[in-house]
Amino acid sequence: MQLPSDALAFPADPAQPQRQEAAGQAEIDRAEDSAGPRALAVVDLNTASVADLNRLRGGGAIGRAIVAKRPYASVDQLLSKRVLSRAVYERIKDQVTVR
């Protein structure tokens, strides 16, 4: 008996694709675990949205305070304008810029 050529495109074991997906996900997880630190996105203090500023790692809900004191000539104005505490500033300073 001759099978149509498209019949060979389906695996004999219906669980095969699920095992391949699980193996692929495991490989991705291992790669993420062994990868170096993730690159941080740098956001502009003068143009970023409140939501973008709130997503800064280690900052918490700081977006409204930053937006309220705009514009900024430099990142260190977050301290001189008394927008952030020094502790929060130290955690986010490498994640922000002023263009």
Salt bridges, closest charged atoms under 4 A:
ASP13 OD2 - ARG19 NH2 2.33
ASP52 OD1 - ARG55 NH2 2.43
GLU90 OE2 - ARG86 NH1 3.76
GLU90 OE1 - LYS93 NZ 2.87
